[in-house]
């Protein structure tokens, strides 16, 4: 929650600072600018959510590769492409380059949509809107590489019972938190700007209005695929770990004074208990199911309101 509070504080500070600049240079536009920033385009809430989520990602991103490294033998891990994916996940240069592409796309969209101002107020609103694009894409990129890191260790040689310690389970919780925050800020941002008082060109206005849904269109596959894919990889890894443990148990039972039926019954019961625990840990919660549906409903709802 502290990260979100920081996000709202930064968005508020940006609003106050930019309002001060507008008041100093074009005082007649101050009232309209305040209404646009804090009400019409909802920059405080939308921007605060996006900034807060980006801060959360930046402050916590090191923990994700750490969970992976704690779960596997370093020698086995070195035989995978994990280090490559980890480097890409943490690369500031790649993040800046990728975000910059969408900042440019955002600039084009917002420039031609025409905020209801000229001069400084218009430039300030364009800058803040483009910053939201850049930070939102930064968050989405991190989700992508979380999935890539897990995918890189899907076939790794298991030397320990990774299911027992469940360090990788923290990654699923992290993805759930990040996905939920992303859904919220995408919805608030797209809704606010889609219905914002832009001075759209009469001829190309409809096309430009559709372009404002770009974050939702991008977020839909990202959230659906990269929220559920890590869970699928983790299920396969845990299933392999459970099967390895069942195999070791079966070998140990051969040295016990038990009948074949008793040894088989014990191994089957052990396997059943572990796999039932696996289903309980990775079962889709009610909060996970609406992720794709929410985005689709959001897009459809915006179109219907046109």
PASEBA-1860 file (N, C-alpha, C; in nm, 3 decimals):
! residues 306
1> XXXXXXXX> 0.082/-0.121/0.000/0.000/0.000/0.000/0.085/0.126/0.000 ~ 0.202/0.119/0.064/0.288/0.237/0.067/0.328/0.281/-0.073 ~ 0.349/0.181/-0.162/0.388/0.215/-0.299/0.276/0.293/-0.369 ~ 0.152/0.253/-0.345/0.039/0.324/-0.405/0.027/0.465/-0.348 ~ 0.050/0.478/-0.217/0.046/0.611/-0.156/0.153/0.701/-0.218 ~ 0.272/0.644/-0.241/0.377/0.722/-0.306/0.332/0.765/-0.446 ~ 0.265/0.672/-0.517/0.217/0.704/-0.651/0.118/0.818/-0.650 ~ 0.022/0.814/-0.558/-0.077/0.922/-0.549/-0.010/1.054/-0.508
9> XXXXXXXX> 0.090/1.045/-0.419/0.160/1.167/-0.376/0.235/1.230/-0.493 ~ 0.298/1.147/-0.575/0.370/1.200/-0.691/0.273/1.260/-0.792 ~ 0.160/1.190/-0.816/0.060/1.243/-0.910/0.003/1.375/-0.859 ~ -0.020/1.384/-0.729/-0.070/1.508/-0.670/0.034/1.619/-0.683 ~ 0.160/1.586/-0.655/0.267/1.685/-0.667/0.280/1.734/-0.811 ~ 0.268/1.643/-0.907/0.273/1.682/-1.048/0.158/1.775/-1.082 ~ 0.039/1.743/-1.029/-0.077/1.828/-1.055/-0.061/1.967/-0.997 ~ -0.010/1.973/-0.875/0.007/2.104/-0.811/0.118/2.184/-0.878
17> XXXXXXXX> 0.229/2.117/-0.910/0.341/2.187/-0.973/0.302/2.237/-1.112 ~ 0.236/2.153/-1.189/0.196/2.196/-1.324/0.090/2.306/-1.317 ~ 0.002/2.298/-1.218/-0.099/2.403/-1.201/-0.032/2.535/-1.166 ~ 0.074/2.526/-1.084/0.148/2.648/-1.051/0.212/2.710/-1.174 ~ 0.266/2.623/-1.260/0.328/2.673/-1.383/0.223/2.737/-1.475 ~ 0.106/2.675/-1.483/-0.002/2.732/-1.565/-0.048/2.865/-1.508 ~ -0.064/2.872/-1.378/-0.106/2.996/-1.312/-0.005/3.109/-1.336 ~ 0.124/3.072/-1.336/0.228/3.174/-1.353/0.233/3.226/-1.496
25> XXXXXXXX> 0.216/3.135/-1.594/0.234/3.174/-1.734/0.103/3.206/-1.806 ~ -0.003/3.131/-1.775/-0.133/3.157/-1.840/-0.243/3.149/-1.733 ~ -0.251/3.245/-1.646/-0.345/3.239/-1.534/-0.491/3.222/-1.575 ~ -0.527/3.267/-1.692/-0.667/3.256/-1.734/-0.708/3.111/-1.758 ~ -0.611/3.023/-1.779/-0.642/2.882/-1.808/-0.635/2.795/-1.683 ~ -0.605/2.854/-1.567/-0.583/2.774/-1.447/-0.706/2.693/-1.407 ~ -0.822/2.756/-1.400/-0.942/2.685/-1.355/-0.975/2.567/-1.447 ~ -0.968/2.591/-1.577/-0.997/2.483/-1.672/-0.892/2.372/-1.662
33> XXXXXXXX> -0.767/2.409/-1.637/-0.660/2.309/-1.626/-0.679/2.223/-1.502 ~ -0.713/2.287/-1.390/-0.739/2.210/-1.268/-0.852/2.110/-1.289 ~ -0.958/2.155/-1.356/-1.071/2.066/-1.383/-1.029/1.950/-1.474 ~ -0.946/1.981/-1.573/-0.901/1.877/-1.667/-0.811/1.775/-1.597 ~ -0.717/1.823/-1.517/-0.620/1.733/-1.452/-0.685/1.647/-1.345 ~ -0.764/1.709/-1.259/-0.816/1.637/-1.143/-0.953/1.574/-1.165 ~ -1.027/1.618/-1.267/-1.163/1.568/-1.286/-1.181/1.501/-1.423 ~ -1.173/1.579/-1.529/-1.206/1.529/-1.662/-1.120/1.410/-1.704
41> XXXXXXXX> -0.986/1.424/-1.686/-0.895/1.317/-1.726/-0.846/1.234/-1.607 ~ -0.892/1.268/-1.490/-0.868/1.186/-1.370/-0.720/1.152/-1.353 ~ -0.633/1.247/-1.377/-0.490/1.221/-1.374/-0.441/1.182/-1.235 ~ -0.504/1.234/-1.132/-0.461/1.202/-0.996/-0.481/1.053/-0.967 ~ -0.600/1.000/-0.997/-0.629/0.860/-0.965/-0.559/0.767/-1.064 ~ -0.580/0.790/-1.194/-0.519/0.704/-1.296/-0.367/0.709/-1.287 ~ -0.313/0.831/-1.282/-0.168/0.845/-1.274/-0.113/0.789/-1.144 ~ -0.182/0.814/-1.033/-0.135/0.763/-0.905/-0.129/0.611/-0.902
49> XXXXXXXX> -0.231/0.546/-0.959/-0.232/0.399/-0.963/-0.117/0.345/-1.047 ~ -0.096/0.406/-1.163/0.010/0.358/-1.253/0.148/0.383/-1.192 ~ 0.169/0.502/-1.140/0.298/0.535/-1.079/0.324/0.443/-0.959 ~ 0.221/0.425/-0.875/0.237/0.339/-0.758/0.270/0.195/-0.794 ~ 0.204/0.144/-0.897/0.232/0.006/-0.941/0.373/-0.005/-0.996 ~ 0.416/0.095/-1.073/0.553/0.094/-1.127/0.656/0.099/-1.014 ~ 0.629/0.178/-0.911/0.721/0.183/-0.796/0.725/0.048/-0.727 ~ 0.608/-0.015/-0.710/0.601/-0.147/-0.649/0.687/-0.247/-0.727
57> XXXXXXXX> 0.678/-0.245/-0.859/0.756/-0.337/-0.943/0.905/-0.309/-0.929 ~ 0.942/-0.182/-0.934/1.083/-0.146/-0.928/1.145/-0.185/-0.793 ~ 1.069/-0.170/-0.686/1.121/-0.198/-0.553/1.125/-0.348/-0.522 ~ 1.041/-0.428/-0.586/1.028/-0.570/-0.550/1.080/-0.666/-0.657 ~ 1.124/-0.617/-0.771/1.157/-0.705/-0.882/1.270/-0.802/-0.851 ~ 1.364/-0.763/-0.765/1.475/-0.852/-0.733/1.431/-0.980/-0.663 ~ 1.315/-0.976/-0.598/1.269/-1.093/-0.523/1.230/-1.208/-0.614 ~ 1.184/-1.180/-0.736/1.136/-1.287/-0.824/1.250/-1.380/-0.866
65> XXXXXXXX> 1.361/-1.332/-0.924/1.470/-1.425/-0.953/1.527/-1.491/-0.828 ~ 1.519/-1.422/-0.714/1.568/-1.481/-0.590/1.488/-1.605/-0.552 ~ 1.356/-1.601/-0.569/1.273/-1.718/-0.539/1.312/-1.836/-0.627 ~ 1.343/-1.808/-0.753/1.383/-1.916/-0.844/1.518/-1.972/-0.802 ~ 1.612/-1.886/-0.771/1.747/-1.930/-0.735/1.749/-2.006/-0.603 ~ 1.656/-1.974/-0.513/1.648/-2.047/-0.386/1.591/-2.187/-0.404 ~ 1.519/-2.209/-0.512/1.446/-2.335/-0.530/1.526/-2.442/-0.603 ~ 1.629/-2.402/-0.678/1.699/-2.498/-0.762/1.848/-2.499/-0.734
73> XXXXXXXX> 1.910/-2.612/-0.766/2.054/-2.626/-0.752/2.124/-2.533/-0.851 ~ 2.226/-2.457/-0.808/2.294/-2.363/-0.899/2.350/-2.430/-1.023 ~ 2.402/-2.552/-1.009/2.458/-2.621/-1.125/2.349/-2.653/-1.227 ~ 2.234/-2.703/-1.177/2.123/-2.733/-1.267/2.070/-2.605/-1.330 ~ 2.067/-2.497/-1.253/2.014/-2.370/-1.303/2.104/-2.313/-1.412 ~ 2.235/-2.336/-1.400/2.329/-2.283/-1.500/2.313/-2.349/-1.636 ~ 2.247/-2.464/-1.642/2.227/-2.535/-1.768/2.101/-2.488/-1.841 ~ 2.032/-2.394/-1.784/1.910/-2.339/-1.846/1.938/-2.199/-1.898
81> XXXXXXXX> 1.837/-2.137/-1.955/1.851/-1.999/-2.003/1.801/-1.898/-1.899 ~ 1.794/-1.943/-1.774/1.739/-1.856/-1.669/1.817/-1.725/-1.656 ~ 1.950/-1.734/-1.655/2.031/-1.613/-1.636/2.009/-1.513/-1.748 ~ 1.987/-1.562/-1.869/1.958/-1.472/-1.981/1.826/-1.400/-1.958 ~ 1.723/-1.476/-1.920/1.591/-1.416/-1.896/1.594/-1.323/-1.774 ~ 1.671/-1.360/-1.673/1.685/-1.274/-1.555/1.748/-1.140/-1.594 ~ 1.853/-1.147/-1.678/1.918/-1.025/-1.723/1.823/-0.935/-1.799 ~ 1.741/-0.994/-1.884/1.643/-0.916/-1.960/1.536/-0.859/-1.868
89> XXXXXXXX> 1.496/-0.936/-1.769/1.394/-0.893/-1.674/1.442/-0.769/-1.596 ~ 1.568/-0.769/-1.556/1.620/-0.660/-1.473/1.683/-0.547/-1.553 ~ 1.693/-0.563/-1.684/1.762/-0.464/-1.767/1.687/-0.331/-1.773 ~ 1.751/-0.228/-1.721/1.693/-0.094/-1.727/1.692/-0.042/-1.870 ~ 1.798/-0.072/-1.944/1.806/-0.025/-2.082/1.692/-0.081/-2.166 ~ 1.665/-0.209/-2.154/1.557/-0.270/-2.230/1.422/-0.213/-2.188 ~ 1.404/-0.188/-2.059/1.278/-0.132/-2.010/1.255/0.007/-2.067 ~ 1.361/0.089/-2.063/1.349/0.227/-2.113/1.322/0.226/-2.263
97> XXXXXXXX> 1.393/0.139/-2.337/1.375/0.133/-2.483/1.232/0.092/-2.518 ~ 1.184/-0.012/-2.449/1.049/-0.063/-2.479/0.943/0.040/-2.442 ~ 0.957/0.102/-2.325/0.860/0.203/-2.283/0.862/0.324/-2.374 ~ 0.981/0.360/-2.424/0.993/0.477/-2.510/0.911/0.462/-2.638 ~ 0.905/0.339/-2.691/0.827/0.315/-2.812/0.680/0.350/-2.789 ~ 0.628/0.314/-2.672/0.487/0.340/-2.643/0.464/0.484/-2.600 ~ 0.566/0.547/-2.545/0.555/0.690/-2.515/0.540/0.768/-2.645 ~ 0.616/0.729/-2.746/0.604/0.794/-2.877/0.466/0.770/-2.936
105> XXXXXXXX> 0.418/0.645/-2.926/0.283/0.614/-2.976/0.179/0.696/-2.902 ~ 0.195/0.709/-2.770/0.102/0.789/-2.691/0.105/0.935/-2.731 ~ 0.225/0.987/-2.756/0.237/1.126/-2.798/0.158/1.151/-2.927 ~ 0.171/1.061/-3.022/0.099/1.076/-3.149/-0.052/1.076/-3.126 ~ -0.098/0.982/-3.043/-0.242/0.971/-3.017/-0.294/1.097/-2.949 ~ -0.228/1.139/-2.842/-0.279/1.252/-2.765/-0.260/1.386/-2.838 ~ -0.157/1.393/-2.921/-0.137/1.517/-2.996/-0.251/1.539/-3.094 ~ -0.290/1.433/-3.163/-0.396/1.447/-3.263/-0.536/1.443/-3.201
113> XXXXXXXX> -0.548/1.389/-3.081/-0.678/1.394/-3.014/-0.712/1.536/-2.969 ~ -0.610/1.616/-2.942/-0.625/1.758/-2.907/-0.692/1.779/-2.771 ~ -0.608/1.796/-2.670/-0.661/1.838/-2.541/-0.726/1.977/-2.558 ~ -0.822/2.011/-2.472/-0.896/2.138/-2.489/-0.815/2.260/-2.443 ~ -0.687/2.264/-2.482/-0.599/2.375/-2.445/-0.501/2.399/-2.560 ~ -0.431/2.508/-2.549/-0.317/2.535/-2.637/-0.200/2.576/-2.549 ~ -0.081/2.561/-2.601/0.036/2.605/-2.527/0.072/2.515/-2.412 ~ 0.118/2.575/-2.303/0.171/2.500/-2.189/0.072/2.400/-2.130
121> XXXXXXXX> -0.055/2.435/-2.103/-0.147/2.337/-2.045/-0.160/2.210/-2.131 ~ -0.165/2.229/-2.262/-0.174/2.113/-2.351/-0.049/2.027/-2.342 ~ 0.068/2.088/-2.344/0.192/2.012/-2.339/0.204/1.936/-2.206 ~ 0.163/1.998/-2.098/0.171/1.931/-1.967/0.081/1.808/-1.962 ~ -0.040/1.820/-2.014/-0.132/1.705/-2.014/-0.082/1.594/-2.106 ~ -0.022/1.632/-2.218/0.034/1.531/-2.309/0.149/1.457/-2.240 ~ 0.235/1.531/-2.174/0.350/1.469/-2.106/0.303/1.370/-2.000 ~ 0.205/1.409/-1.919/0.158/1.320/-1.812/0.087/1.199/-1.870
129> XXXXXXXX> 0.010/1.216/-1.975/-0.058/1.103/-2.037/0.043/1.006/-2.097 ~ 0.145/1.058/-2.163/0.248/0.971/-2.222/0.328/0.899/-2.114 ~ 0.350/0.967/-2.002/0.420/0.903/-1.890/0.340/0.783/-1.838 ~ 0.209/0.795/-1.836/0.126/0.682/-1.795/0.140/0.565/-1.891 ~ 0.147/0.594/-2.019/0.170/0.489/-2.119/0.303/0.418/-2.092 ~ 0.407/0.497/-2.073/0.539/0.440/-2.053/0.548/0.353/-1.928 ~ 0.493/0.401/-1.817/0.498/0.325/-1.692/0.408/0.201/-1.698 ~ 0.293/0.214/-1.764/0.205/0.098/-1.778/0.270/-0.014/-1.857
137> XXXXXXXX> 0.338/0.022/-1.965/0.409/-0.077/-2.046/0.526/-0.137/-1.968 ~ 0.590/-0.058/-1.886/0.698/-0.107/-1.799/0.647/-0.220/-1.711 ~ 0.530/-0.202/-1.653/0.470/-0.306/-1.568/0.436/-0.430/-1.649 ~ 0.375/-0.411/-1.767/0.340/-0.525/-1.851/0.462/-0.603/-1.895 ~ 0.570/-0.534/-1.925/0.693/-0.602/-1.966/0.746/-0.690/-1.853 ~ 0.738/-0.644/-1.730/0.785/-0.724/-1.617/0.702/-0.852/-1.603 ~ 0.571/-0.843/-1.624/0.487/-0.963/-1.620/0.532/-1.064/-1.725 ~ 0.564/-1.015/-1.843/0.609/-1.102/-1.952/0.734/-1.179/-1.912
145> XXXXXXXX> 0.832/-1.110/-1.852/0.958/-1.176/-1.821/0.950/-1.262/-1.695 ~ 0.854/-1.238/-1.608/0.830/-1.334/-1.500/0.793/-1.470/-1.559 ~ 0.703/-1.466/-1.657/0.664/-1.590/-1.725/0.783/-1.652/-1.798 ~ 0.866/-1.568/-1.861/0.981/-1.619/-1.934/1.082/-1.686/-1.841 ~ 1.104/-1.630/-1.724/1.198/-1.690/-1.629/1.148/-1.826/-1.582 ~ 1.020/-1.837/-1.554/0.966/-1.967/-1.514/0.972/-2.066/-1.629 ~ 0.944/-2.018/-1.749/0.949/-2.106/-1.866/1.090/-2.162/-1.887 ~ 1.191/-2.081/-1.855/1.330/-2.125/-1.876/1.371/-2.240/-1.785
153> XXXXXXXX> 1.301/-2.258/-1.672/1.338/-2.366/-1.579/1.235/-2.480/-1.579 ~ 1.146/-2.479/-1.677/1.040/-2.579/-1.678/1.095/-2.722/-1.686 ~ 1.204/-2.742/-1.761/1.262/-2.876/-1.778/1.390/-2.895/-1.696 ~ 1.412/-2.813/-1.595/1.534/-2.822/-1.515/1.539/-2.953/-1.438 ~ 1.660/-3.000/-1.413/1.678/-3.121/-1.333/1.650/-3.087/-1.186 ~ 1.558/-3.162/-1.126/1.520/-3.137/-0.986/1.608/-3.220/-0.893 ~ 1.667/-3.153/-0.795/1.752/-3.223/-0.698/1.697/-3.215/-0.557 ~ 1.596/-3.131/-0.535/1.534/-3.117/-0.403/1.382/-3.117/-0.419
161> XXXXXXXX> 1.314/-3.128/-0.306/1.167/-3.125/-0.307/1.121/-2.979/-0.308 ~ 1.109/-2.921/-0.427/1.071/-2.780/-0.438/0.927/-2.757/-0.395 ~ 0.847/-2.863/-0.397/0.706/-2.847/-0.359/0.692/-2.827/-0.208 ~ 0.776/-2.893/-0.131/0.767/-2.885/0.014/0.792/-2.743/0.064 ~ 0.899/-2.679/0.014/0.932/-2.543/0.059/0.844/-2.438/-0.007 ~ 0.801/-2.462/-0.131/0.706/-2.375/-0.202/0.754/-2.231/-0.217 ~ 0.885/-2.213/-0.236/0.935/-2.077/-0.257/0.879/-2.018/-0.386 ~ 0.859/-2.104/-0.486/0.808/-2.054/-0.614/0.663/-2.008/-0.604
169> XXXXXXXX> 0.593/-2.055/-0.501/0.454/-2.014/-0.483/0.440/-1.864/-0.460 ~ 0.546/-1.803/-0.408/0.542/-1.658/-0.386/0.533/-1.582/-0.519 ~ 0.585/-1.643/-0.625/0.579/-1.578/-0.756/0.435/-1.567/-0.803 ~ 0.354/-1.671/-0.777/0.213/-1.667/-0.815/0.141/-1.556/-0.740 ~ 0.169/-1.541/-0.612/0.108/-1.431/-0.535/0.150/-1.296/-0.591 ~ 0.276/-1.285/-0.628/0.327/-1.160/-0.686/0.255/-1.128/-0.816 ~ 0.241/-1.228/-0.903/0.173/-1.209/-1.030/0.028/-1.170/-1.009 ~ -0.038/-1.232/-0.911/-0.178/-1.197/-0.882/-0.192/-1.052/-0.840
177> XXXXXXXX> -0.102/-1.008/-0.752/-0.106/-0.868/-0.706/-0.084/-0.773/-0.823 ~ 0.017/-0.804/-0.903/0.051/-0.717/-1.016/-0.061/-0.715/-1.120 ~ -0.121/-0.830/-1.146/-0.230/-0.837/-1.243/-0.352/-0.757/-1.196 ~ -0.383/-0.769/-1.068/-0.498/-0.696/-1.014/-0.477/-0.546/-1.022 ~ -0.360/-0.499/-0.983/-0.330/-0.357/-0.992/-0.334/-0.309/-1.137 ~ -0.283/-0.393/-1.228/-0.283/-0.355/-1.369/-0.424/-0.343/-1.424 ~ -0.511/-0.437/-1.387/-0.651/-0.429/-1.430/-0.714/-0.298/-1.384 ~ -0.689/-0.263/-1.260/-0.750/-0.142/-1.203/-0.699/-0.018/-1.276
185> XXXXXXXX> -0.566/-0.007/-1.291/-0.517/0.119/-1.350/-0.547/0.127/-1.500 ~ -0.552/0.013/-1.569/-0.589/0.017/-1.711/-0.734/0.062/-1.725 ~ -0.821/0.008/-1.642/-0.962/0.045/-1.650/-0.982/0.194/-1.621 ~ -0.920/0.243/-1.513/-0.936/0.384/-1.476/-0.878/0.475/-1.584 ~ -0.759/0.441/-1.633/-0.695/0.525/-1.734/-0.778/0.530/-1.863 ~ -0.814/0.413/-1.916/-0.885/0.409/-2.044/-1.021/0.476/-2.032 ~ -1.092/0.448/-1.925/-1.224/0.510/-1.906/-1.213/0.661/-1.898 ~ -1.114/0.710/-1.824/-1.099/0.855/-1.805/-1.066/0.925/-1.936
193> XXXXXXXX> -0.973/0.870/-2.012/-0.931/0.936/-2.135/-1.029/0.912/-2.250 ~ -1.090/0.796/-2.253/-1.185/0.767/-2.360/-1.304/0.863/-2.356 ~ -1.347/0.896/-2.236/-1.460/0.987/-2.220/-1.415/1.131/-2.189 ~ -1.285/1.157/-2.207/-1.234/1.291/-2.180/-1.279/1.391/-2.286 ~ -1.280/1.520/-2.251/-1.329/1.625/-2.342/-1.227/1.665/-2.447 ~ -1.185/1.570/-2.530/-1.092/1.602/-2.637/-1.164/1.680/-2.747 ~ -1.089/1.762/-2.816/-1.142/1.835/-2.932/-1.111/1.755/-3.058 ~ -1.185/1.647/-3.075/-1.158/1.553/-3.183/-1.197/1.610/-3.318
201> XXXXXXXX> -1.118/1.575/-3.418/-1.148/1.616/-3.555/-1.277/1.550/-3.599 ~ -1.368/1.626/-3.662/-1.497/1.568/-3.704/-1.483/1.450/-3.799 ~ -1.379/1.451/-3.881/-1.361/1.344/-3.981/-1.295/1.222/-3.920 ~ -1.186/1.242/-3.844/-1.107/1.130/-3.793/-1.132/1.105/-3.644 ~ -1.231/1.172/-3.588/-1.256/1.161/-3.445/-1.283/1.020/-3.396 ~ -1.363/0.944/-3.471/-1.398/0.807/-3.430/-1.275/0.718/-3.424 ~ -1.188/0.731/-3.522/-1.065/0.650/-3.525/-0.974/0.686/-3.409 ~ -0.963/0.815/-3.381/-0.879/0.859/-3.270/-0.935/0.813/-3.137
209> XXXXXXXX> -1.067/0.812/-3.125/-1.129/0.766/-3.001/-1.099/0.619/-2.977 ~ -1.101/0.540/-3.083/-1.067/0.398/-3.071/-0.921/0.382/-3.030 ~ -0.834/0.468/-3.081/-0.692/0.460/-3.048/-0.668/0.480/-2.898 ~ -0.759/0.552/-2.832/-0.745/0.573/-2.687/-0.763/0.444/-2.608 ~ -0.816/0.339/-2.672/-0.833/0.211/-2.605/-0.709/0.124/-2.616 ~ -0.600/0.178/-2.673/-0.478/0.100/-2.692/-0.430/0.029/-2.565 ~ -0.426/0.096/-2.449/-0.379/0.024/-2.328/-0.464/-0.098/-2.295 ~ -0.596/-0.089/-2.312/-0.682/-0.203/-2.283/-0.661/-0.315/-2.383
217> XXXXXXXX> -0.643/-0.279/-2.511/-0.622/-0.379/-2.615/-0.491/-0.454/-2.591 ~ -0.388/-0.384/-2.548/-0.259/-0.448/-2.519/-0.266/-0.528/-2.390 ~ -0.336/-0.473/-2.290/-0.339/-0.538/-2.159/-0.415/-0.670/-2.159 ~ -0.516/-0.683/-2.244/-0.600/-0.803/-2.242/-0.518/-0.931/-2.260 ~ -0.442/-0.947/-2.370/-0.365/-1.072/-2.384/-0.253/-1.084/-2.282 ~ -0.191/-0.970/-2.246/-0.082/-0.975/-2.149/-0.130/-1.030/-2.016 ~ -0.243/-0.978/-1.968/-0.295/-1.020/-1.839/-0.346/-1.163/-1.842 ~ -0.417/-1.199/-1.947/-0.474/-1.333/-1.954/-0.364/-1.438/-1.965
225> XXXXXXXX> -0.272/-1.417/-2.060/-0.168/-1.518/-2.084/-0.067/-1.522/-1.970 ~ -0.012/-1.407/-1.934/0.099/-1.407/-1.840/0.055/-1.408/-1.695 ~ -0.075/-1.406/-1.668/-0.121/-1.433/-1.533/-0.137/-1.583/-1.511 ~ -0.188/-1.655/-1.612/-0.216/-1.797/-1.595/-0.099/-1.886/-1.636 ~ -0.012/-1.840/-1.727/0.097/-1.925/-1.772/0.195/-1.961/-1.660 ~ 0.239/-1.867/-1.574/0.327/-1.908/-1.463/0.266/-2.015/-1.375 ~ 0.135/-2.009/-1.355/0.067/-2.111/-1.274/0.077/-2.249/-1.341 ~ 0.063/-2.250/-1.473/0.070/-2.377/-1.547/0.212/-2.436/-1.538
233> XXXXXXXX> 0.314/-2.351/-1.551/0.452/-2.398/-1.541/0.478/-2.451/-1.400 ~ 0.431/-2.378/-1.300/0.453/-2.419/-1.162/0.385/-2.553/-1.133 ~ 0.268/-2.573/-1.191/0.198/-2.701/-1.173/0.282/-2.816/-1.227 ~ 0.342/-2.796/-1.345/0.423/-2.902/-1.404/0.549/-2.929/-1.320 ~ 0.612/-2.820/-1.272/0.731/-2.838/-1.189/0.698/-2.911/-1.059 ~ 0.590/-2.871/-0.995/0.551/-2.934/-0.870/0.509/-3.079/-0.891 ~ 0.442/-3.107/-1.001/0.402/-3.245/-1.031/0.525/-3.333/-1.049 ~ 0.627/-3.281/-1.118/0.751/-3.355/-1.135/0.818/-3.380/-1.000
241> XXXXXXXX> 0.818/-3.279/-0.914/0.878/-3.293/-0.782/0.805/-3.399/-0.699 ~ 0.672/-3.398/-0.706/0.593/-3.497/-0.632/0.622/-3.638/-0.684 ~ 0.628/-3.653/-0.815/0.656/-3.785/-0.873/0.794/-3.835/-0.832 ~ 0.891/-3.743/-0.824/1.025/-3.782/-0.779/1.021/-3.831/-0.634 ~ 0.944/-3.761/-0.550/0.934/-3.801/-0.410/0.863/-3.936/-0.395 ~ 0.761/-3.959/-0.478/0.691/-4.087/-0.474/0.786/-4.199/-0.516 ~ 0.870/-4.172/-0.616/0.968/-4.272/-0.660/1.068/-4.304/-0.550 ~ 1.116/-4.201/-0.478/1.210/-4.224/-0.369/1.144/-4.301/-0.256
249> XXXXXXXX> 1.018/-4.269/-0.227/0.946/-4.341/-0.122/0.930/-4.488/-0.158 ~ 0.896/-4.513/-0.284/0.880/-4.651/-0.329/1.009/-4.729/-0.313 ~ 1.122/-4.666/-0.345/1.251/-4.734/-0.328/1.279/-4.765/-0.181 ~ 1.245/-4.670/-0.093/1.270/-4.694/0.049/1.180/-4.804/0.104 ~ 1.057/-4.811/0.054/0.963/-4.911/0.103/1.004/-5.053/0.064 ~ 1.087/-5.065/-0.040/1.132/-5.198/-0.081/1.216/-5.265/0.026 ~ 1.279/-5.183/0.110/1.364/-5.237/0.217/1.286/-5.264/0.345 ~ 1.157/-5.232/0.345/1.073/-5.253/0.462/1.006/-5.390/0.454
257> XXXXXXXX> 0.973/-5.441/0.568/0.909/-5.574/0.576/0.759/-5.559/0.551 ~ 0.726/-5.526/0.424/0.587/-5.504/0.386/0.553/-5.588/0.264 ~ 0.425/-5.616/0.250/0.381/-5.689/0.131/0.377/-5.594/0.013 ~ 0.370/-5.650/-0.108/0.361/-5.566/-0.227/0.238/-5.477/-0.223 ~ 0.129/-5.531/-0.174/0.005/-5.453/-0.165/0.021/-5.336/-0.069 ~ 0.085/-5.359/0.045/0.103/-5.253/0.144/0.196/-5.144/0.091 ~ 0.302/-5.185/0.022/0.392/-5.086/-0.035/0.321/-5.002/-0.141 ~ 0.242/-5.068/-0.225/0.170/-4.996/-0.329/0.067/-4.902/-0.269
265> XXXXXXXX> -0.005/-4.949/-0.168/-0.107/-4.866/-0.102/-0.045/-4.742/-0.039 ~ 0.070/-4.761/0.024/0.137/-4.649/0.090/0.181/-4.546/-0.014 ~ 0.240/-4.592/-0.124/0.287/-4.500/-0.229/0.170/-4.427/-0.293 ~ 0.061/-4.498/-0.319/-0.057/-4.435/-0.380/-0.116/-4.330/-0.287 ~ -0.125/-4.361/-0.158/-0.181/-4.265/-0.062/-0.094/-4.141/-0.051 ~ 0.037/-4.163/-0.050/0.131/-4.050/-0.045/0.115/-3.961/-0.168 ~ 0.109/-4.023/-0.284/0.091/-3.949/-0.410/-0.041/-3.872/-0.409 ~ -0.147/-3.936/-0.359/-0.279/-3.872/-0.356/-0.279/-3.749/-0.265
273> XXXXXXXX> -0.216/-3.763/-0.148/-0.214/-3.651/-0.052/-0.138/-3.531/-0.108 ~ -0.021/-3.557/-0.170/0.059/-3.448/-0.224/-0.012/-3.380/-0.340 ~ -0.074/-3.458/-0.427/-0.138/-3.399/-0.543/-0.267/-3.326/-0.505 ~ -0.331/-3.369/-0.398/-0.446/-3.294/-0.348/-0.401/-3.160/-0.292 ~ -0.287/-3.160/-0.225/-0.230/-3.035/-0.176/-0.190/-2.944/-0.293 ~ -0.139/-3.004/-0.400/-0.104/-2.927/-0.518/-0.226/-2.859/-0.577 ~ -0.336/-2.930/-0.587/-0.460/-2.871/-0.640/-0.508/-2.757/-0.552 ~ -0.495/-2.773/-0.421/-0.540/-2.668/-0.329/-0.454/-2.543/-0.343
281> XXXXXXXX> -0.324/-2.561/-0.362/-0.235/-2.445/-0.371/-0.255/-2.367/-0.500 ~ -0.277/-2.440/-0.610/-0.279/-2.375/-0.741/-0.419/-2.359/-0.797 ~ -0.521/-2.393/-0.717/-0.657/-2.378/-0.765/-0.685/-2.232/-0.794 ~ -0.752/-2.205/-0.905/-0.787/-2.068/-0.942/-0.884/-2.011/-0.840 ~ -0.849/-1.899/-0.783/-0.940/-1.834/-0.690/-1.041/-1.751/-0.766 ~ -1.147/-1.711/-0.699/-1.250/-1.630/-0.763/-1.194/-1.497/-0.810 ~ -1.088/-1.451/-0.743/-1.029/-1.324/-0.783/-0.948/-1.337/-0.910 ~ -0.905/-1.460/-0.944/-0.826/-1.479/-1.064/-0.913/-1.492/-1.189
289> XXXXXXXX> -1.029/-1.556/-1.176/-1.110/-1.589/-1.291/-1.155/-1.470/-1.375 ~ -1.194/-1.358/-1.315/-1.249/-1.249/-1.398/-1.146/-1.166/-1.473 ~ -1.019/-1.201/-1.468/-0.917/-1.113/-1.526/-0.944/-1.087/-1.673 ~ -0.955/-1.193/-1.752/-0.981/-1.174/-1.894/-1.119/-1.117/-1.919 ~ -1.218/-1.166/-1.841/-1.355/-1.119/-1.860/-1.366/-0.970/-1.831 ~ -1.296/-0.924/-1.726/-1.301/-0.783/-1.689/-1.252/-0.694/-1.802 ~ -1.140/-0.731/-1.861/-1.085/-0.650/-1.970/-1.179/-0.648/-2.089 ~ -1.234/-0.765/-2.124/-1.326/-0.772/-2.238/-1.449/-0.686/-2.212
297> XXXXXXXX> -1.508/-0.696/-2.092/-1.626/-0.617/-2.057/-1.593/-0.468/-2.063 ~ -1.473/-0.432/-2.018/-1.431/-0.292/-2.019/-1.431/-0.239/-2.163 ~ -1.369/-0.315/-2.255/-1.362/-0.270/-2.394/-1.500/-0.262/-2.456 ~ -1.582/-0.366/-2.433/-1.718/-0.368/-2.489/-1.800/-0.253/-2.433 ~ -1.786/-0.228/-2.302/-1.860/-0.120/-2.239/-1.825/0.015/-2.295 ~ -1.697/0.036/-2.324/-1.656/0.164/-2.384/-1.713/0.181/-2.523 ~ -1.715/0.073/-2.600/-1.769/0.081/-2.736/-1.918/0.109/-2.734 ~ -1.991/0.042/-2.642/-2.136/0.061/-2.634/-2.171/0.205/-2.600
305> XX> -2.087/0.269/-2.516/-2.115/0.406/-2.472/-2.082/0.510/-2.577 ~ -2.023/0.469/-2.687/-1.985/0.566/-2.790/-2.108/0.637/-2.846
END
